[in-house]
Amino acid sequence: MPLQVLLTGKLHGPDMGESIVLIYRAGTSGTVTPQVGFVTLEQRLESLKQVDWEAFSKAEPATVASY
């Protein structure tokens, strides 16, 4: 599930293996025009490399609202 959260920002959704293939194909086939702001898998992974993951482990846990 961590990969799903990193790539989609969601805890639940479709199988990530299939989603990664679709993201890659969309980014390399020209199916999605640059005007929509599509981020290719390579760009997404590069942006994830820039995150200071150590800061997350030192941060206070987020408060979850209960309904």
N, CA, C and O atoms as CSV, one atom per row, in Angstrom:
chain,resi,resn,atom,element,x,y,z
A,1,MET,N,N,0.803,-1.199,0.000
A,1,MET,CA,C,0.000,0.000,0.000
A,1,MET,C,C,0.856,1.278,0.000
A,1,MET,O,O,0.394,2.287,-0.533
A,2,PRO,N,N,2.063,1.295,0.560
A,2,PRO,CA,C,2.848,2.538,0.507
A,2,PRO,C,C,3.079,3.044,-0.914
A,2,PRO,O,O,3.066,4.252,-1.150
A,3,LEU,N,N,3.289,2.138,-1.854
A,3,LEU,CA,C,3.483,2.553,-3.241
A,3,LEU,C,C,2.230,3.224,-3.779
A,3,LEU,O,O,2.312,4.219,-4.499
A,4,GLN,N,N,1.080,2.684,-3.433
A,4,GLN,CA,C,-0.180,3.280,-3.889
A,4,GLN,C,C,-0.335,4.686,-3.337
A,4,GLN,O,O,-0.738,5.595,-4.063
A,5,VAL,N,N,-0.022,4.876,-2.071
A,5,VAL,CA,C,-0.146,6.202,-1.459
A,5,VAL,C,C,0.831,7.174,-2.116
A,5,VAL,O,O,0.474,8.321,-2.384
A,6,LEU,N,N,2.058,6.727,-2.376
A,6,LEU,CA,C,3.045,7.612,-2.995
A,6,LEU,C,C,2.668,8.018,-4.406
A,6,LEU,O,O,2.851,9.171,-4.795
A,7,LEU,N,N,2.145,7.076,-5.170
A,7,LEU,CA,C,1.841,7.370,-6.573
A,7,LEU,C,C,0.492,8.035,-6.785
A,7,LEU,O,O,0.333,8.833,-7.708
A,8,THR,N,N,-0.491,7.710,-5.930
A,8,THR,CA,C,-1.834,8.228,-6.168
A,8,THR,C,C,-2.340,9.153,-5.070
A,8,THR,O,O,-3.263,9.936,-5.293
A,9,GLY,N,N,-1.740,9.067,-3.884
A,9,GLY,CA,C,-2.229,9.854,-2.758
A,9,GLY,C,C,-3.458,9.245,-2.115
A,9,GLY,O,O,-4.099,9.885,-1.282
A,10,LYS,N,N,-3.801,8.017,-2.487
A,10,LYS,CA,C,-4.998,7.362,-1.955
A,10,LYS,C,C,-4.633,6.043,-1.289
A,10,LYS,O,O,-3.678,5.377,-1.689
A,11,LEU,N,N,-5.402,5.673,-0.267
A,11,LEU,CA,C,-5.155,4.420,0.439
A,11,LEU,C,C,-5.755,3.214,-0.266
A,11,LEU,O,O,-5.289,2.090,-0.082
A,12,HIS,N,N,-6.776,3.440,-1.066
A,12,HIS,CA,C,-7.458,2.336,-1.735
A,12,HIS,C,C,-7.620,2.649,-3.210
A,12,HIS,O,O,-7.695,3.811,-3.609
A,13,GLY,N,N,-7.674,1.607,-4.006
A,13,GLY,CA,C,-7.871,1.812,-5.433
A,13,GLY,C,C,-7.528,0.559,-6.206
A,13,GLY,O,O,-7.406,-0.524,-5.633
A,14,PRO,N,N,-7.373,0.709,-7.510
A,14,PRO,CA,C,-7.087,-0.456,-8.361
A,14,PRO,C,C,-5.690,-1.010,-8.098
A,14,PRO,O,O,-4.868,-0.373,-7.441
A,15,ASP,N,N,-5.440,-2.200,-8.619
A,15,ASP,CA,C,-4.144,-2.854,-8.484
A,15,ASP,C,C,-3.035,-1.941,-8.999
A,15,ASP,O,O,-3.129,-1.421,-10.111
A,16,MET,N,N,-1.993,-1.742,-8.208
A,16,MET,CA,C,-0.929,-0.818,-8.586
A,16,MET,C,C,-0.083,-1.338,-9.741
A,16,MET,O,O,0.427,-0.539,-10.526
A,17,GLY,N,N,0.080,-2.642,-9.869
A,17,GLY,CA,C,0.853,-3.183,-10.985
A,17,GLY,C,C,0.246,-2.776,-12.309
A,17,GLY,O,O,0.950,-2.324,-13.212
A,18,GLU,N,N,-1.052,-2.935,-12.424
A,18,GLU,CA,C,-1.739,-2.540,-13.648
A,18,GLU,C,C,-1.723,-1.024,-13.828
A,18,GLU,O,O,-1.590,-0.531,-14.949
A,19,SER,N,N,-1.856,-0.293,-12.737
A,19,SER,CA,C,-1.857,1.170,-12.817
A,19,SER,C,C,-0.516,1.696,-13.297
A,19,SER,O,O,-0.475,2.633,-14.096
A,20,ILE,N,N,0.581,1.114,-12.828
A,20,ILE,CA,C,1.907,1.567,-13.228
A,20,ILE,C,C,2.111,1.352,-14.723
A,20,ILE,O,O,2.673,2.206,-15.409
A,21,VAL,N,N,1.653,0.212,-15.223
A,21,VAL,CA,C,1.761,-0.048,-16.661
A,21,VAL,C,C,0.978,0.997,-17.446
A,21,VAL,O,O,1.473,1.509,-18.450
A,22,LEU,N,N,-0.235,1.321,-17.006
A,22,LEU,CA,C,-1.048,2.326,-17.699
A,22,LEU,C,C,-0.414,3.706,-17.638
A,22,LEU,O,O,-0.421,4.433,-18.631
A,23,ILE,N,N,0.132,4.075,-16.486
A,23,ILE,CA,C,0.797,5.373,-16.343
A,23,ILE,C,C,1.986,5.454,-17.289
A,23,ILE,O,O,2.187,6.465,-17.963
A,24,TYR,N,N,2.767,4.393,-17.334
A,24,TYR,CA,C,3.933,4.378,-18.225
A,24,TYR,C,C,3.509,4.497,-19.684
A,24,TYR,O,O,4.065,5.299,-20.434
A,25,ARG,N,N,2.538,3.708,-20.078
A,25,ARG,CA,C,2.088,3.735,-21.482
A,25,ARG,C,C,1.502,5.091,-21.858
A,25,ARG,O,O,1.752,5.590,-22.956
A,26,ALA,N,N,0.739,5.681,-20.973
A,26,ALA,CA,C,0.154,6.992,-21.256
A,26,ALA,C,C,1.244,8.047,-21.401
A,26,ALA,O,O,1.139,8.939,-22.243
A,27,GLY,N,N,2.283,7.949,-20.586
A,27,GLY,CA,C,3.354,8.932,-20.638
A,27,GLY,C,C,4.267,8.795,-21.840
A,27,GLY,O,O,4.875,9.775,-22.270
A,28,THR,N,N,4.372,7.599,-22.387
A,28,THR,CA,C,5.301,7.382,-23.499
A,28,THR,C,C,4.623,7.311,-24.862
A,28,THR,O,O,5.301,7.364,-25.887
A,29,SER,N,N,3.319,7.196,-24.891
A,29,SER,CA,C,2.628,7.014,-26.173
A,29,SER,C,C,2.103,8.307,-26.785
A,29,SER,O,O,1.689,8.322,-27.944
A,30,GLY,N,N,2.119,9.378,-26.023
A,30,GLY,CA,C,1.566,10.621,-26.528
A,30,GLY,C,C,0.057,10.676,-26.404
A,30,GLY,O,O,-0.584,11.573,-26.952
A,31,THR,N,N,-0.516,9.715,-25.683
A,31,THR,CA,C,-1.965,9.675,-25.495
A,31,THR,C,C,-2.459,10.886,-24.721
A,31,THR,O,O,-3.523,11.431,-25.015
A,32,VAL,N,N,-1.683,11.301,-23.739
A,32,VAL,CA,C,-2.054,12.435,-22.897
A,32,VAL,C,C,-1.249,13.639,-23.360
A,32,VAL,O,O,-0.023,13.575,-23.448
A,33,THR,N,N,-1.931,14.725,-23.651
A,33,THR,CA,C,-1.249,15.923,-24.126
A,33,THR,C,C,-0.570,16.649,-22.964
A,33,THR,O,O,-1.041,16.569,-21.830
A,34,PRO,N,N,0.521,17.350,-23.231
A,34,PRO,CA,C,1.235,18.077,-22.169
A,34,PRO,C,C,0.375,19.132,-21.473
A,34,PRO,O,O,0.644,19.488,-20.326
A,35,GLN,N,N,-0.652,19.633,-22.150
A,35,GLN,CA,C,-1.487,20.690,-21.577
A,35,GLN,C,C,-2.258,20.232,-20.338
A,35,GLN,O,O,-2.644,21.068,-19.520
A,36,VAL,N,N,-2.488,18.949,-20.182
A,36,VAL,CA,C,-3.254,18.484,-19.027
A,36,VAL,C,C,-2.396,18.359,-17.780
A,36,VAL,O,O,-2.922,18.089,-16.701
A,37,GLY,N,N,-1.091,18.550,-17.902
A,37,GLY,CA,C,-0.211,18.488,-16.748
A,37,GLY,C,C,0.109,17.074,-16.295
A,37,GLY,O,O,0.434,16.850,-15.129
A,38,PHE,N,N,0.021,16.122,-17.211
A,38,PHE,CA,C,0.332,14.735,-16.874
A,38,PHE,C,C,1.790,14.616,-16.460
A,38,PHE,O,O,2.676,15.199,-17.084
A,39,VAL,N,N,2.023,13.859,-15.410
A,39,VAL,CA,C,3.377,13.607,-14.927
A,39,VAL,C,C,3.721,12.169,-15.275
A,39,VAL,O,O,3.024,11.240,-14.866
A,40,THR,N,N,4.800,11.988,-16.032
A,40,THR,CA,C,5.198,10.635,-16.397
A,40,THR,C,C,5.705,9.890,-15.169
A,40,THR,O,O,6.032,10.500,-14.150
A,41,LEU,N,N,5.766,8.588,-15.274
A,41,LEU,CA,C,6.258,7.777,-14.166
A,41,LEU,C,C,7.687,8.180,-13.802
A,41,LEU,O,O,8.027,8.253,-12.621
A,42,GLU,N,N,8.512,8.438,-14.793
A,42,GLU,CA,C,9.887,8.852,-14.525
A,42,GLU,C,C,9.931,10.177,-13.762
A,42,GLU,O,O,10.723,10.333,-12.833
A,43,GLN,N,N,9.080,11.131,-14.156
A,43,GLN,CA,C,9.030,12.411,-13.456
A,43,GLN,C,C,8.532,12.229,-12.027
A,43,GLN,O,O,9.049,12.855,-11.101
A,44,ARG,N,N,7.528,11.371,-11.850
A,44,ARG,CA,C,6.989,11.121,-10.510
A,44,ARG,C,C,8.052,10.513,-9.609
A,44,ARG,O,O,8.224,10.942,-8.468
A,45,LEU,N,N,8.764,9.516,-10.116
A,45,LEU,CA,C,9.805,8.866,-9.317
A,45,LEU,C,C,10.931,9.837,-8.993
A,45,LEU,O,O,11.475,9.809,-7.889
A,46,GLU,N,N,11.284,10.689,-9.940
A,46,GLU,CA,C,12.320,11.688,-9.689
A,46,GLU,C,C,11.871,12.665,-8.599
A,46,GLU,O,O,12.669,13.036,-7.738
A,47,SER,N,N,10.616,13.079,-8.626
A,47,SER,CA,C,10.128,13.994,-7.596
A,47,SER,C,C,10.099,13.312,-6.229
A,47,SER,O,O,10.332,13.961,-5.209
A,48,LEU,N,N,9.815,12.009,-6.202
A,48,LEU,CA,C,9.824,11.277,-4.929
A,48,LEU,C,C,11.230,11.173,-4.361
A,48,LEU,O,O,11.400,11.119,-3.144
A,49,LYS,N,N,12.234,11.144,-5.218
A,49,LYS,CA,C,13.628,11.109,-4.750
A,49,LYS,C,C,14.010,12.402,-4.047
A,49,LYS,O,O,14.924,12.415,-3.223
A,50,GLN,N,N,13.316,13.490,-4.368
A,50,GLN,CA,C,13.628,14.793,-3.795
A,50,GLN,C,C,13.033,14.985,-2.394
A,50,GLN,O,O,13.399,15.928,-1.694
A,51,VAL,N,N,12.127,14.106,-1.985
A,51,VAL,CA,C,11.463,14.233,-0.693
A,51,VAL,C,C,12.427,13.852,0.430
A,51,VAL,O,O,13.177,12.884,0.306
A,52,ASP,N,N,12.408,14.601,1.507
A,52,ASP,CA,C,13.219,14.292,2.685
A,52,ASP,C,C,12.447,13.294,3.550
A,52,ASP,O,O,11.723,13.680,4.468
A,53,TRP,N,N,12.613,12.005,3.241
A,53,TRP,CA,C,11.843,10.965,3.920
A,53,TRP,C,C,12.208,10.860,5.391
A,53,TRP,O,O,11.376,10.444,6.197
A,54,GLU,N,N,13.420,11.225,5.758
A,54,GLU,CA,C,13.832,11.185,7.166
A,54,GLU,C,C,13.011,12.177,7.991
A,54,GLU,O,O,12.721,11.919,9.159
A,55,ALA,N,N,12.640,13.293,7.401
A,55,ALA,CA,C,11.842,14.288,8.110
A,55,ALA,C,C,10.472,13.725,8.485
A,55,ALA,O,O,9.914,14.087,9.521
A,56,PHE,N,N,9.922,12.832,7.637
A,56,PHE,CA,C,8.633,12.233,7.951
A,56,PHE,C,C,8.719,11.336,9.178
A,56,PHE,O,O,7.785,11.300,9.979
A,57,SER,N,N,9.811,10.621,9.337
A,57,SER,CA,C,9.930,9.718,10.483
A,57,SER,C,C,10.120,10.488,11.779
A,57,SER,O,O,9.841,9.960,12.856
A,58,LYS,N,N,10.588,11.726,11.694
A,58,LYS,CA,C,10.815,12.546,12.884
A,58,LYS,C,C,9.629,13.441,13.207
A,58,LYS,O,O,9.550,13.995,14.303
A,59,ALA,N,N,8.719,13.584,12.276
A,59,ALA,CA,C,7.571,14.488,12.448
A,59,ALA,C,C,6.544,13.875,13.395
A,59,ALA,O,O,6.482,12.659,13.577
A,60,GLU,N,N,5.752,14.742,13.984
A,60,GLU,CA,C,4.646,14.297,14.830
A,60,GLU,C,C,3.620,13.579,13.988
A,60,GLU,O,O,3.365,13.982,12.853
A,61,PRO,N,N,3.028,12.529,14.511
A,61,PRO,CA,C,1.963,11.839,13.745
A,61,PRO,C,C,0.798,12.781,13.482
A,61,PRO,O,O,0.452,13.612,14.322
A,62,ALA,N,N,0.207,12.641,12.324
A,62,ALA,CA,C,-0.939,13.475,11.962
A,62,ALA,C,C,-2.141,13.047,12.770
A,62,ALA,O,O,-2.308,11.866,13.076
A,63,THR,N,N,-2.975,14.002,13.113
A,63,THR,CA,C,-4.204,13.715,13.828
A,63,THR,C,C,-5.267,13.322,12.814
A,63,THR,O,O,-5.485,14.009,11.816
A,64,VAL,N,N,-5.913,12.216,13.090
A,64,VAL,CA,C,-6.968,11.736,12.199
A,64,VAL,C,C,-8.311,12.124,12.803
A,64,VAL,O,O,-8.605,11.798,13.953
A,65,ALA,N,N,-9.118,12.822,12.016
A,65,ALA,CA,C,-10.427,13.226,12.488
A,65,ALA,C,C,-11.367,12.027,12.480
A,65,ALA,O,O,-11.360,11.222,11.549
A,66,SER,N,N,-12.162,11.924,13.515
A,66,SER,CA,C,-13.158,10.846,13.533
A,66,SER,C,C,-14.525,11.455,13.280
A,66,SER,O,O,-14.825,12.564,13.723
A,67,TYR,N,N,-15.330,10.722,12.572
A,67,TYR,CA,C,-16.649,11.225,12.206
A,67,TYR,C,C,-17.716,10.466,12.942
A,67,TYR,O,O,-18.902,10.743,12.768
